[in-house]
Amino acid sequence: MDRRPGLSTRLKLTLSYAGFLLLAGALLLAVVWVFLLRYVPDGALGTGAGAAPPGAAPLRFIPNRTDLQRAFVPRAGQALAFLLAFGLLGGWLLAGRMLAPLTQITDAARRTTANGSLSHRIRMKGRRDEFRELSDAFDSMLDRLESHVAEQRRFAANASHELRTPLAISRTLLDVARRDPTRDRDELLDRLHTVNQRAIDLTAALLLLSRGDRGDFTRESVDLSLAAEEAAETLLPLAEQRRITLNVTGGAARTEGSAELLARMVTNLVQNAIVHNLPAGGTVTVHTEAYGGTSLLRVENTGRPLPPELIPTLIEPFQRGTERVRTDEHAGAGLGLAIVHSVVRAHNGTLDLAPGPHGGLLVTVRLPGAP
């Protein structure tokens, strides 16, 4: 942004220091005048020794107001000139010393802008003050930006890879059909439909993830218990197909947010719990409750024990875990828990993942309760 040149902060502080020092000196001289000199009478206050009466002591010379002003005013002017010069020099040195940390922060920001690298940190030493707090805030901002940029780059690379796969499969199928006209047409259409549907689902999931990250939605009152019942009813055929018992327990848990995003959040959790419930024949429990101004949603499934190091990575985009079955219509793209995390974060809530006590995964969502 182009700006007209102006006085530097160091020069402004120097002029301020000198101005205040000059003002303090002028006030001190004014006090001397108001409370001392103004009460000294003017005119002759004494005569020489020859004018004394016979037998009396000689009279001493006593300066009057005019005499004191003649002696006081030049010295006062010299004192003010000294204070002005001292204030300018001392203010310039003090301002430079005080603004040195700010110069260090500015140089770091310019290097970051010029190099395009977010890896540089200030790490200013010394005790805490305003400049150190600004430096720490700047370093924290760079940490978050670097992490966010790295996450976005990784997300873009994964998304392009995931989208490239169905497109490549579609092109291969079309090439095979072109070289072999006698190939079964119905089988080709079915496979193309499956691949195309996967690409559509992936695109919709990416858009939903982006919408949750932006947080631009209208808030309304939503009951998580109703969303859990609807998700269970929708996914009941999938659970029956896998011989999984699906239970919904608890009571009303109202919160404020997007009904569409919260419903998708619950659906993703229940679907993940069903798909990852291996071997078949386990249970999925969905529980909702409200307490202390918080609405809670807990989804727990049975299954094989999960490695502890795998748990924190499940909310990252395109992380499918070790038990994902990708050969059926519910293969997914590894965005289920990433969408859940994005929706929870957009609603100012918390998402906790923990290994289930008997295997599987225990997911707990806490959202602010509706007033």
FIKOLDREN-541438 format. One record per residue: residue number from 0; x, y, z of N, C-alpha, C in turn. Coordinates in pm, whole numbers, plus 32768, in hexadecimal, padded with zeros to 4 digits. Layout:
N
   k  n.u  n.v  n.w ca.u ca.v ca.w  c.u  c.v  c.w
 NUM    X    Y    Z    X    Y    Z    X    Y    Z
...
// end
This chain:
371
   k  n.u  n.v  n.w ca.u ca.v ca.w  c.u  c.v  c.w
   0 8055 7F88 8000 8000 8000 8000 8058 807C 8000
   1 8045 80D4 7F9E 8093 814F 7F93 8061 81B7 7FF5
   2 80BD 81F1 803F 809B 8259 80A0 80FB 82CF 808E
   3 80CC 8346 80AD 8123 83BA 80A9 8189 83B3 811A
   4 8205 83DE 8102 826B 83D9 816C 8245 8434 81E0
   5 8265 8409 8257 8248 8456 82D0 82B7 8447 8335
   6 82A5 8484 83A7 8309 847D 8411 8310 83EE 8449
   7 8388 83C2 8467 8399 833F 84A3 8369 8340 8533
   8 834A 82CA 8565 831F 82BF 85F0 838E 82E9 864F
   9 840A 82CB 862C 847A 82F3 8681 8484 838A 868A
  10 8472 83D1 8619 8478 8462 861B 8403 849D 8667
  11 838C 8461 8657 8317 8491 86A2 832D 8482 8738
  12 8362 840F 8761 837C 83FC 87EF 83E7 845C 8821
  13 844D 8475 87CF 84B5 84D4 87F7 847D 855F 880B
  14 842B 858D 87AE 83ED 8611 87BC 8390 8615 8835
  15 834E 85A5 884F 82F5 85A0 88C3 8344 85AB 8945
  16 83B3 855D 894E 8406 8564 89C5 843B 85F2 89DA
  17 8472 862D 896F 84AB 86B4 897A 843F 871A 899B
  18 83CB 870A 8960 835E 8767 897C 8331 8760 8A0C
  19 8322 86E7 8A41 82F8 86D9 8ACC 8363 870F 8B2B
  20 83E2 86F6 8B0B 844D 8728 8B60 8452 87C0 8B5D
  21 8440 87FA 8AE7 843E 888B 8ADB 83C7 88C7 8B24
  22 8356 8885 8B1B 82DE 88B4 8B61 82F1 88AD 8BF8
  23 832F 8841 8C27 8347 8835 8CB8 83A5 88A3 8CE8
  24 840E 88C2 8C9A 8467 892F 8CC1 8421 89B5 8CC2
  25 83CD 89CF 8C5D 8383 8A4D 8C59 8324 8A59 8CCF
  26 82E4 89EA 8CF2 828A 89EE 8D66 82D7 8A09 8DE6
  27 834E 89D0 8DF3 839F 89E9 8E6A 83C8 8A7D 8E73
  28 83EF 8AB7 8E04 8411 8B45 8E03 8396 8B9B 8E20
  29 8325 8B70 8DED 82AA 8BBB 8E08 8286 8BB7 8E9C
  30 829F 8B45 8EDC 8287 8B3C 8F6C 82E1 8B9D 8FB8
  31 8361 8BA7 8F8E 83BC 8C05 8FCE 8389 8C94 8FC0
  32 8356 8CB5 8F4A 8322 8D3D 8F34 82A4 8D56 8F86
  33 8247 8CF7 8F81 81C5 8D0D 8FC2 81D4 8D13 9059
  34 8225 8CBA 9092 8229 8CB1 9124 82A1 8CF8 9162
  35 82F8 8D38 9112 836C 8D79 914C 8381 8E06 9114
  36 839B 8E0F 9095 83C2 8E91 905C 8351 8EF7 9061
  37 82D7 8ECB 904F 826A 8F2C 904A 8254 8F73 90D1
  38 8287 8F37 913C 8275 8F75 91C0 82EB 8FD0 91E7
  39 8351 8FD5 9192 83C2 902F 91AE 839C 90BB 917C
  40 83A1 9121 91D3 837B 91A9 91A7 83E0 91E3 9145
  41 83AD 923E 90F6 8402 9281 9095 842D 9309 90CE
  42 8492 9345 9094 84C3 93C5 90C7 853B 93B2 9121
  43 8572 9423 9155 85E9 941F 91A9 85C8 93E4 9231
  44 8615 937C 9256 8601 933E 92D8 8675 9359 9338
  45 86DE 939C 930B 874F 93BA 9361 87AB 9420 931F
  46 8806 9463 936B 8863 94C5 9335 88EF 94A2 935C
  47 894B 94E6 9327 89D6 94CD 9349 89F6 94F6 93D8
  48 8A74 94E1 9405 8A9B 94FD 948F 8A9E 9592 94AF
  49 8ABD 95EA 944A 8AC2 9679 9464 8A3C 96B6 9484
  50 89D1 9678 9465 894B 96AF 947C 8914 968A 9503
  51 8962 9640 9553 892D 9616 95D5 892D 968A 9636
  52 88CD 9694 9691 88C8 96FE 96F5 8941 96F7 9750
  53 8964 976B 978E 89D7 976A 97E9 89C1 9707 985A
  54 8A26 96B7 9875 8A1F 9656 98E3 89DB 95D4 98BF
  55 89A0 95C8 9846 895A 954C 981F 89B6 94F7 97C9
  56 8995 9473 97C3 89E2 9417 9770 89C6 9433 96DD
  57 8A28 941D 9689 8A12 9433 95F9 89A3 93D9 95C4
  58 8952 940D 956B 88E6 93BF 952C 891F 9366 94BE
  59 88F4 92E2 94BD 891F 9284 9454 88C6 9293 93D9
  60 8900 9270 9365 88B3 9276 92E8 8859 91FB 92DF
  61 87D7 9210 92CC 8775 91A3 92BF 873C 91A9 9231
  62 874D 913B 91E0 8719 913F 9156 8681 913F 9157
  63 8646 918C 9100 85B4 918E 90F1 8589 912F 9082
  64 850A 9135 905F 84D4 90D9 8FFB 851C 90E8 8F75
  65 8535 9161 8F4D 8576 9177 8ECB 8602 913C 8ECB
  66 864A 914C 8F38 86D0 9114 8F3F 86CD 907B 8F37
  67 866D 903F 8F7D 8663 8FAD 8F7A 863B 8F7B 8EF1
  68 85E3 8FC4 8EAD 85BA 8F9A 8E26 8631 8FA1 8DC5
  69 8681 900A 8DD1 86F4 9016 8D78 8758 8FA3 8D8D
  70 8763 8F76 8E08 87BE 8F07 8E22 877D 8E7F 8E07
  71 86F9 8E73 8E16 86B3 8DF2 8E10 868D 8DCC 8D81
  72 865B 8E2A 8D34 8625 8E09 8CB0 868E 8DCE 8C54
  73 8708 8E08 8C44 876B 8DCA 8BEB 8791 8D3C 8C16
  74 87A0 8D29 8C9A 87C2 8CA3 8CCA 874F 8C41 8CB2
  75 86D5 8C70 8CC1 8662 8C19 8CA5 865D 8BF1 8C13
  76 8678 8C51 8BB9 867C 8C2F 8B2B 86E9 8BC9 8B0C
  77 875F 8BDA 8B49 87C9 8B7A 8B34 87A3 8AEF 8B69
  78 875F 8AEC 8BDC 8735 8A6C 8C15 86CF 8A27 8BBA
  79 8672 8A74 8B82 860E 8A39 8B27 8651 8A05 8AA7
  80 86B4 8A51 8A74 86FB 8A22 89FE 8747 89A1 8A1B
  81 8782 8998 8A93 87C8 891C 8AB8 8765 88A9 8AC5
  82 86F1 88C3 8B03 868D 8859 8B10 865C 882B 8A88
  83 864C 8887 8A29 861F 8861 89A2 8687 8808 895E
  84 8705 8831 8962 876E 87E0 8924 877C 8759 896A
  85 8778 8759 89F0 8782 86DD 8A3B 870C 8681 8A1E
  86 8693 86BD 8A13 861D 866D 89F6 8622 862E 896C
  87 8654 867A 8907 865F 8643 8880 86C4 85D2 887A
  88 873A 85E7 88B3 87A0 857F 88AF 8778 8505 8901
  89 874D 851F 897F 8725 84AE 89D3 86AA 8466 899D
  90 864A 84B3 8969 85D2 8475 8930 85F2 841F 88B8
  91 8651 844D 8863 8677 8400 87ED 86B7 837B 8816
  92 870E 8380 8879 874F 8305 88A6 86ED 82A7 88EB
  93 8699 82DE 8941 8639 828A 8988 85D3 824D 8929
  94 85A3 829F 88C9 8541 826B 886A 857D 81FB 8816
  95 85FC 820C 87ED 863C 81A2 87A0 864A 8122 87F0
  96 866A 812F 886F 8677 80B9 88C4 85F0 8077 88DC
  97 858A 80C7 88F2 8505 8090 890B 84C8 804F 8890
  98 84E6 8085 8819 84AA 8052 879E 84FD 7FE6 875B
  99 856D 7FC1 8795 85C1 7F59 8758 8575 7ED4 8747
 100 8528 7EA6 87AA 84DC 7E29 8794 8477 7E36 8722
 101 8438 7EAB 8716 83D8 7EBE 86A9 841E 7EB8 8622
 102 8496 7EEE 861A 84E3 7EE3 859F 8504 7E52 857E
 103 8522 7E04 85E4 853F 7D76 85CF 84C3 7D2D 859A
 104 844E 7D4D 85D0 83D3 7D0E 85A1 83B6 7D38 8510
 105 83CA 7DB8 84F1 83B3 7DE8 8469 8410 7DA4 8405
 106 848F 7D96 842A 84EF 7D53 83D1 84C7 7CC1 83B9
 107 8496 7C7F 8422 846A 7BF3 8412 83F2 7BEB 83B4
 108 8395 7C47 83C2 8320 7C47 836A 8348 7C62 82D9
 109 83A6 7CBC 82C4 83D4 7CD9 823C 841D 7C61 81FF
 110 846E 7C1C 824F 84B2 7BA6 821B 844E 7B3A 81F7
 111 83E6 7B2A 824B 8380 7AC6 822C 8338 7AE8 81AB
 112 831A 7B69 8197 82D5 7B93 811D 832E 7B84 80A3
 113 83AE 7BAA 80B1 8409 7BA6 803E 842A 7B17 8015
 114 8440 7ABF 8076 8468 7A36 8057 83F2 79D9 803D
 115 837C 7A01 806D 8308 79AA 805D 830E 7930 80B6
 116 8367 792F 8118 8376 78BE 8172 833C 78E0 81FA
 117 82F3 7883 8233 82B5 7897 82B6 8303 7854 8326
 118 837C 7827 8308 83CA 77DF 836C 8419 783B 83C9
 119 8428 78BB 83A6 8477 7916 83FA 8429 793C 8477
 120 846E 7940 84E9 8431 7968 8567 8489 79D2 85A9
 121 844A 7A29 85F8 8494 7A94 863D 84D6 7A5F 86BB
 122 8487 7A1E 870F 84B7 79E6 878E 8503 7A50 87DE
 123 84C2 7ABE 87F9 84FF 7B2D 8841 8518 7B05 88D2
 124 858E 7B25 8903 85B3 7B03 898C 8593 7B77 89E9
 125 8599 7B5B 8A69 8580 7BC3 8ACD 84FE 7BAA 8B17
 126 84E7 7BFD 8B79 846E 7BF1 8BC9 83F4 7C20 8B7B
 127 8380 7BF8 8BAB 8306 7C15 8B61 82E3 7CA9 8B6A
 128 82C6 7CE4 8AF7 828F 7D6A 8AEE 823B 7D70 8A6F
 129 8210 7DE9 8A47 81B8 7DF4 89D5 81FA 7DC2 8955
 130 827A 7DE2 8943 82BF 7DB8 88C9 82D7 7D21 88C8
 131 82F6 7CE8 893B 8309 7C57 8941 8285 7C0F 8926
 132 8217 7C46 895A 8195 7C09 893F 8173 7C13 88AA
 133 8194 7C85 886C 817E 7C92 87DC 81D5 7C2F 878E
 134 8250 7C1E 87BA 82A9 7BBE 8778 8274 7B30 8786
 135 8248 7B0B 87FE 8212 7A84 8812 8193 7A6F 87C0
 136 813E 7AD7 87BA 80C4 7ACC 8769 80E6 7ABD 86D5
 137 814D 7B04 86A7 8178 7AFA 861C 81AD 7A6E 85FF
 138 81FC 7A37 865A 822F 79AF 8647 81BD 7949 8647
 139 815D 795C 86A0 80EA 7900 86A4 8099 7908 8623
 140 8089 7982 85EF 8042 7992 8571 808A 794A 84FF
 141 810F 7957 84FC 815B 7911 8494 8151 787A 84A4
 142 814E 784A 8521 813D 77BA 8538 80B9 7789 84FF
 143 804E 77D3 851C 7FCA 77AA 84EB 7FC3 77B5 8453
 144 7FFC 781F 841C 7FF9 782F 838A 8048 77C0 8346
 145 80BD 77A1 837C 810E 7738 8340 80C6 76B1 8346
 146 8088 7697 83B9 803D 761A 83C6 7FC6 7617 8368
 147 7F80 7689 835D 7F0B 768F 8305 7F32 7680 8273
 148 7F9E 76C2 824B 7FCB 76B8 81BF 7FF7 7629 81A0
 149 8040 75EB 81FC 806A 7561 81E6 7FF1 7504 81DC
 150 7F8E 751D 8232 7F14 74CB 822D 7ECA 74DF 81AA
 151 7EC1 755C 817C 7E7C 7576 80FE 7EC6 7537 8088
 152 7F49 753E 8089 7F95 74FF 801D 7F82 7468 801D
 153 7F87 742D 8094 7F72 739E 809D 7EE4 7378 8072
 154 7E84 73CD 809B 7DF9 73B3 8075 7DE8 73BD 7FDE
 155 7E23 7424 7FA0 7E16 7434 7F10 7E55 73BF 7EC6
 156 7ECA 7392 7EF6 7F0B 7321 7EB5 7EB6 72A2 7EC1
 157 7E80 728B 7F39 7E2C 7214 7F4D 7DAB 721C 7EFC
 158 7D6E 7294 7EFB 7CF0 72A4 7EB0 7D07 728D 7E1B
 159 7D74 72C5 7DE5 7D8F 72B1 7D57 7DA9 721E 7D3A
 160 7DEC 71DA 7D97 7E04 714B 7D83 7D82 70FC 7D87
 161 7D2C 711C 7DE8 7CAE 70D4 7DF4 7C54 70EC 7D7C
 162 7C50 7167 7D49 7BFD 7184 7CD5 7C39 714A 7C56
 163 7CBC 713F 7C50 7CFB 7108 7BD9 7CDC 7074 7BC8
 164 7CCC 702D 7C39 7CB7 6F9D 7C32 7C35 6F78 7BE9
 165 7BBF 6FAC 7C0F 7B47 6F86 7BC4 7B49 6FB6 7B34
 166 7B86 7029 7B1A 7B8E 7058 7A90 7BE6 6FFB 7A3D
 167 7C54 6FCE 7A76 7CAC 6F71 7A2D 7C65 6EED 7A14
 168 7C19 6EBE 7A77 7BCF 6E41 7A64 7B68 6E50 79F6
 169 7B22 6EC0 79F5 7ABD 6ED7 798D 7AFE 6ED9 7902
 170 7B70 6F1B 78F6 7BB2 6F1F 7874 7BE0 6E94 7849
 171 7C11 6E45 78A8 7C3C 6DBD 7887 7BC7 6D69 7857
 172 7B54 6D75 789C 7ADF 6D28 7872 7AB0 6D51 77E7
 173 7AB3 6DD3 77CC 7A89 6E01 7747 7AEB 6DD3 76DB
 174 7B6C 6DD4 76FB 7BCF 6DA5 769A 7BBC 6D10 767D
 175 7BA1 6CC1 76E6 7B89 6C32 76D2 7B0D 6C1C 767E
 176 7AA1 6C69 769A 7A27 6C5A 764B 7A3E 6C81 75BA
 177 7A92 6CE5 75A2 7AAB 6D10 7518 7AFA 6CA5 74CC
 178 7B5A 6C63 750E 7BA9 6BFE 74CA 7B5E 6B7A 74BC
 179 7AFE 6B61 7516 7AB5 6AE2 7513 7A20 6AFF 750D
 180 79E9 6B13 7495 7959 6B34 7489 78FF 6AC3 74B9
 181 7932 6A47 74BF 78DD 69D6 74E8 78D1 69CA 7580
 182 7914 6A21 75CA 7911 6A17 765D 7884 6A31 7690
 183 7861 69F1 76FF 77DC 69FF 7739 77C0 6A92 775B
 184 775C 6ACA 7718 773D 6B58 772B 7704 6B75 77B5
 185 76AE 6B1E 77E7 7670 6B36 786A 76D9 6B35 78DA
 186 7737 6AD8 78D1 77A1 6AD5 7936 77F3 6B56 7933
 187 7811 6B85 78B8 785D 6C01 78AB 7811 6C77 78E7
 188 7790 6C81 78CB 7741 6CF0 7902 773A 6CEA 799A
 189 772C 6C71 79CF 7727 6C64 7A61 77A9 6C93 7AA1
 190 7818 6C6B 7A67 7899 6C93 7AA0 78AF 6D29 7A91
 191 7888 6D60 7A1E 7895 6DF1 7A0C 783C 6E3D 7A6D
 192 77C4 6E08 7A86 776A 6E4A 7AE4 77A5 6E48 7B72
 193 77E1 6DD8 7B97 781C 6DCF 7C1C 7891 6E31 7C2C
 194 78E6 6E35 7BC7 795A 6E8F 7BCE 792D 6F20 7BCC
 195 78CA 6F3F 7B78 7899 6FC9 7B71 7857 6FF3 7BF5
 196 780C 6F98 7C32 77CC 6FB6 7CB2 7833 6FCF 7D1E
 197 78A2 6F85 7D17 790C 6F9A 7D7B 7949 7025 7D69
 198 795D 7051 7CED 7993 70D6 7CD5 7932 7142 7D05
 199 78B1 712B 7CEE 784D 718C 7D1B 784A 7194 7DB4
 200 784E 7120 7DF6 784E 711F 7E88 78CA 7163 7EC0
 201 793C 714C 7E81 79B7 718A 7EAF 79B0 7221 7EA0
 202 797C 7251 7E2E 796F 72E1 7E19 7910 731F 7E7E
 203 789F 72DC 7E97 7840 730F 7EFA 787E 7314 7F85
 204 78CE 72AE 7FA6 790F 72AC 8029 7975 731E 8034
 205 79BF 7338 7FC9 7A1F 73A6 7FCC 79D9 742C 7FDE
 206 7969 743E 7F98 791E 74BB 7FA7 78E7 74C9 8034
 207 78B7 745B 806C 7882 7460 80F4 78F1 747E 8158
 208 7966 7444 8143 79D8 7460 819B 7A00 74F2 8193
 209 7A01 752A 811A 7A22 75B7 810A 79BA 7610 814C
 210 793C 75EC 8142 78D2 763B 8180 78DF 763A 8217
 211 7900 75C5 824F 7912 75BF 82E0 7988 7613 830E
 212 79F5 7615 82BF 7A69 7665 82E4 7A4A 76FA 82DF
 213 79F7 7726 8280 79D5 77B4 8276 7976 77E0 82E5
 214 791D 7788 830F 78C0 77AB 837A 7855 780E 8350
 215 7838 7819 82CD 77D2 7877 829F 774C 782F 8291
 216 7705 7825 82FE 7683 77E3 82FD 7628 7828 8361
 217 75A8 7815 834D 7543 784E 83A7 752F 77F1 841E
 218 752E 782A 8493 7520 77D9 850C 748E 77D0 8537
 219 7468 7758 855F 73E3 773E 8592 73EC 76D3 85FD
 220 7380 76C0 8645 737E 765C 86AF 7374 75D0 8673
 221 73CE 7577 869E 73D4 74EE 8669 73DC 748E 86DF
 222 738C 7425 86D9 738E 73BD 873F 73E1 7348 870C
 223 7452 732F 874B 74AA 72C4 871F 746A 723A 872D
 224 740E 722B 878C 73CC 71A8 879B 7376 7188 8721
 225 7332 71ED 86EB 72E2 71D6 8672 733D 71B8 85FB
 226 73AC 71FF 85F1 740A 71E2 8585 7442 7155 8590
 227 745B 7127 860B 748D 709F 861F 7425 7038 85F6
 228 73A6 704F 8618 733D 6FF2 85F2 732B 6FED 855A
 229 7333 7060 8518 7326 7062 8486 739B 701A 8444
 230 7414 7030 8477 7487 6FEC 843E 747E 6F55 8452
 231 7452 6F2B 84C9 7443 6E9C 84E3 73DA 6E5D 8488
 232 736C 6EA4 8473 7303 6E6F 841A 7335 6E64 838A
 233 7383 6EC7 835E 73B6 6EC5 82D5 741B 6E56 82C0
 234 7470 6E3E 8323 74DD 6DDD 8316 74BA 6D54 834E
 235 743D 6D40 8377 7416 6CBE 83AD 7427 6C4D 8347
 236 7401 6C60 82C7 7419 6BF3 8266 74AC 6BCC 825B
 237 7507 6C2E 825F 7596 6C0E 825A 75C0 6BC0 82D5
 238 758B 6BE7 8349 75AD 6B9E 83C4 7577 6B10 83BF
 239 74FD 6AFE 838F 74C5 6A77 8386 7512 6A21 8323
 240 753E 6A5F 82B7 758D 6A16 8254 760E 69E0 8290
 241 7649 6A2B 82ED 76C5 6A02 832D 76AD 69BC 83B2
 242 762E 69A0 83D2 7608 695C 844D 763B 69A8 84C7
 243 7625 6A2A 84C6 7651 6A81 8533 75D6 6AB7 857B
 244 75D7 6AB1 85FF 756A 6AE7 8651 7580 6B7C 8665
 245 751D 6BCD 8640 7527 6C5F 8647 74CA 6C91 86B4
 246 7503 6CD0 871C 74B6 6D00 878E 74C2 6D98 8799
 247 7452 6DDB 87B6 744F 6E6B 87CD 7418 6E80 8859
 248 7465 6EC0 88B1 743C 6ED3 893C 7449 6F67 8961
 249 741D 6F87 89DA 742B 700E 8A0E 73B0 7062 89F6
 250 73BF 70E5 8A0E 7350 7142 8A02 7373 71B7 89A9
 251 731F 721E 89B3 732F 7294 895E 73B5 72DA 897C
 252 73F2 730A 8913 7470 7355 891E 746D 73C3 88B6
 253 743D 7436 88DE 7429 74A3 887F 74A5 74FC 8877
 254 74C2 7528 87FF 752F 7585 87E6 7504 75E2 8776
 255 7558 7644 8759 753B 76A3 86EE 75A1 7694 867F
 256 7570 768E 8604 75CA 7680 8593 757F 765F 8515
 257 75C6 762C 84B3 758B 7605 8433 7550 757A 8440
 258 74CE 756F 8427 748C 74ED 8430 74C6 748C 83C9
 259 74E6 74BE 8352 751D 7468 82E9 75A7 7434 830F
 260 75FF 748D 833F 7687 7462 8362 7687 7405 83DB
 261 7635 7424 843E 7630 73CE 84B4 75F7 7345 8493
 262 7592 7341 843A 755C 72C0 8411 75C5 726F 83C5
 263 7613 72B4 8370 767E 726D 8328 76E9 723C 8389
 264 7705 728B 83EF 7767 7263 8454 773C 71E1 8498
 265 76BE 71DB 84C4 768C 7164 8508 768B 70ED 84A9
 266 765F 7103 842E 7659 7097 83CC 76E3 705E 83B0
 267 7746 70B7 83A2 77CF 7087 8389 7802 7033 83FD
 268 77E6 705F 8479 7815 7013 84ED 77D5 6F89 84F3
 269 7752 6F83 84DC 770C 6F02 84E3 773A 6EA8 8471
 270 7747 6EE0 83FA 7772 6E8F 8388 77FF 6E5B 839B
 271 7859 6EB0 83CC 78E1 6E81 83E7 78E1 6E11 844E
 272 788E 6E22 84B6 7889 6DBB 851E 7858 6D36 84E7
 273 77FC 6D3A 8485 77C9 6CBE 844A 7830 6C81 83EC
 274 786A 6CD5 8395 78C7 6CA2 8330 7945 6C6A 8370
 275 7974 6CA9 83DB 79EF 6C7D 841C 79D8 6C11 8484
 276 795D 6BE4 8495 793E 6B81 84FB 795A 6AF6 84C4
 277 79D7 6ACE 84CF 7A02 6A4C 849D 7A3D 69FB 8510
 278 7A26 6979 8511 79D2 692D 84B3 793E 6947 84C8
 279 78EE 6919 8469 785E 6933 846D 7820 68F4 84E9
 280 77AD 692E 850F 7765 68F9 8582 7779 6947 8601
 281 77B2 69C0 85F9 77C8 6A10 866F 7754 6A6E 868C
 282 776F 6AD5 86D8 7708 6B36 86FF 773D 6BC4 86E9
 283 76DF 6C1F 86D4 76F9 6CAE 86CA 7697 6CF4 8727
 284 76CA 6D45 8782 7676 6D8B 87E2 7685 6E21 87CE
 285 7613 6E64 87BD 760F 6EF6 87AE 75C7 6F2E 8827
 286 760A 6F85 8871 75D2 6FBB 88EC 75D6 7053 88E9
 287 7568 7092 8913 7561 7124 891B 752F 714C 89A5
 288 7563 71BC 89D6 7535 71F2 8A56 7560 7284 8A60
 289 7524 72CB 8ABC 7545 7358 8AD6 7563 7368 8B6A
 290 75CF 73B3 8B88 75F3 73CB 8C14 7647 7449 8C1C
 291 762C 749A 8C80 767F 750F 8C9B 7694 756B 8C26
 292 762E 7581 8BD4 763D 75D9 8B62 7687 759C 8AED
 293 769A 7519 8AED 76E0 74D3 8A81 7688 7463 8A4D
 294 7685 7456 89C8 763F 73E8 8986 76A6 7382 8959
 295 768E 7304 897D 76F0 729C 8964 76B8 7234 8904
 296 770C 720A 88A6 76EE 719C 884B 7761 7138 8853
 297 7740 70BB 8871 77A8 7054 887E 7783 6FDF 8824
 298 77E1 6FB9 87CE 77CE 6F47 8772 783C 6EE2 878F
 299 7813 6E69 87B0 7872 6E00 87D5 7854 6D82 8786
 300 78BC 6D42 8754 78A9 6CC4 870B 790A 6C5C 8741
 301 78EC 6BE2 8726 7945 6B74 8747 79A0 6B5A 86D0
 302 79FC 6B01 86E1 7A59 6AE1 8674 7AE2 6AC1 86AA
 303 7B3F 6AB9 864F 7BC7 6A9B 8676 7C08 6B13 86BA
 304 7C65 6AFB 8716 7CAA 6B6C 8757 7CF9 6BBF 86F1
 305 7CF5 6C41 8702 7D3D 6C9C 86A9 7DC3 6CC2 86E6
 306 7E2B 6CCC 8694 7EAC 6CF9 86C9 7EA1 6D87 86FE
 307 7EDA 6DA3 8773 7ECE 6E2B 87AD 7F06 6E97 8752
 308 7F70 6E79 8707 7FA9 6EE0 86B0 7F50 6F00 8639
 309 7EEE 6EA9 861D 7E95 6EC2 85AC 7E25 6F23 85CF
 310 7DFE 6F2A 864F 7D8A 6F77 8679 7D95 700B 8651
 311 7E03 7053 866E 7E07 70E2 864E 7E01 7100 85B8
 312 7E25 709F 8563 7E2A 70B9 84D3 7DA4 70A5 848E
 313 7D41 706F 84D5 7CC3 704D 8494 7C73 70C8 8469
 314 7C8C 713D 84A8 7C40 71B4 8482 7C82 71FD 840E
 315 7CF5 71CE 83E0 7D35 720D 836D 7CF0 71DF 82EE
 316 7CE7 7238 828A 7CA5 7212 820C 7CEA 719C 81C9
 317 7C99 7142 8191 7CC4 70CF 8142 7D0D 7067 8196
 318 7CF5 7068 8219 7D2B 6FFF 826F 7CBD 6F97 8284
 319 7CD3 6F1D 8250 7C6A 6EB7 8253 7C7D 6E50 82C1
 320 7CE8 6E59 8309 7CFD 6DF6 8372 7D28 6D71 8337
 321 7D2B 6D0D 838C 7D5E 6C89 8362 7CEF 6C27 8340
 322 7C72 6C48 8361 7C06 6BE7 8350 7BA5 6C10 82E4
 323 7BC8 6C76 8294 7B6A 6CA7 8231 7B59 6C41 81C0
 324 7AE0 6C22 81A1 7AC0 6BCB 8130 7A97 6C23 80BD
 325 7ADD 6C1F 804E 7AC8 6C7D 7FE2 7A86 6C3B 7F69
 326 7A4F 6BC8 7F79 7A18 6B81 7F07 7982 6B8D 7EFD
 327 7941 6BCB 7F60 78AF 6BD4 7F5A 7886 6C63 7F42
 328 7801 6C7A 7F49 77CD 6CFF 7F2A 77E7 6D63 7F98
 329 7819 6D39 8009 7835 6D93 8078 78CC 6D9F 808F
 330 7917 6D97 8022 79A8 6D9C 8031 79D7 6E20 806A
 331 799E 6E8D 803C 79C4 6F10 806F 7A49 6F3D 8037
 332 7A6D 6FB8 805A 7AEB 6FF2 8028 7B47 7018 809A
 333 7B2A 6FEC 8113 7B7E 7012 8183 7B63 709D 81B5
 334 7AEC 70D3 819B 7AC9 715B 81C7 7A60 715C 8235
 335 7A32 70E7 8260 79C5 70E2 82C2 79E5 712B 8342
 336 7A4F 7103 8387 7A73 7142 8405 7AAE 71CD 83EF
 337 7AEA 71E5 837B 7B1B 726C 835D 7AA6 72CE 8355
 338 7A38 72A2 8317 79C0 72F7 8310 7986 7309 839C
 339 7983 729F 83EA 7951 72A9 8474 79A3 730F 84C2
 340 7A27 7306 84B8 7A7E 7364 8500 7A67 73F3 84D1
 341 7A55 7406 844F 7A3D 748C 841A 79B9 74C5 844C
 342 7950 7472 844D 78CD 74A0 847B 78D0 74C0 8510
 343 7910 746A 855E 7919 7482 85EF 7965 7504 860B
 344 79D2 7518 85C4 7A22 7591 85D7 79D3 760E 85B0
 345 7985 7605 8543 7934 7678 8517 78C6 7699 857B
 346 789D 7637 85CE 7834 764D 8632 786F 7662 86BE
 347 78F2 7681 86C4 7934 769F 8744 792B 762B 87A7
 348 7937 75B3 8772 7932 753D 87C7 79B8 74F6 87CD
 349 79B9 7482 880C 7A32 7431 8817 7A14 73A3 87E9
 350 7A78 7363 87AF 7A6E 72DA 877D 7ADB 7288 87BF
 351 7AB4 721C 8801 7B12 71C4 8846 7B08 7137 880A
 352 7B7B 70FF 87E8 7B82 7075 87B6 7BD2 7023 8819
 353 7BA0 6FAE 8838 7BE5 6F56 8896 7BC8 6EC5 8871
 354 7C26 6E6C 888D 7C0A 6DDE 8874 7B97 6DAE 88CD
 355 7B41 6D5B 8896 7AD4 6D24 88E4 7B05 6CC4 894E
 356 7ABD 6CB7 89BC 7AE9 6C5D 8A27 7AEF 6BCC 89FB
 357 7A9F 6BA6 8996 7A9E 6B1D 8964 7AC1 6B19 88D0
 358 7B1A 6B72 88A6 7B3B 6B7B 8819 7AE7 6BE6 87D4
 359 7B07 6C01 8758 7ABC 6C67 870F 7AE6 6CF4 8738
 360 7A8C 6D52 871D 7AAB 6DDF 8733 7A39 6E21 8780
 361 7A5D 6E79 87DB 79FD 6EC7 8828 7A0F 6F5A 8801
 362 79A7 6F95 87C4 79AB 7020 8796 794A 7071 87EB
 363 797C 70DE 8825 792A 7134 887A 792D 71C1 8842
 364 78B6 71F8 8829 78A8 7280 87F5 7863 72D3 8861
 365 789D 7343 8885 7861 739F 88E5 784B 7425 88A1
 366 77CE 7453 88A1 77A7 74D2 8864 7765 752B 88CA
 367 7770 75AF 88BB 7729 7609 8917 7693 75F0 8912
 368 7656 75E9 8987 75C7 75D1 898D 7578 764C 8961
 369 7502 7637 892B 74AD 76A5 8902 7477 76EC 897D
 370 746E 7772 897B 743A 77BA 89F1 73A7 779B 8A05
// end
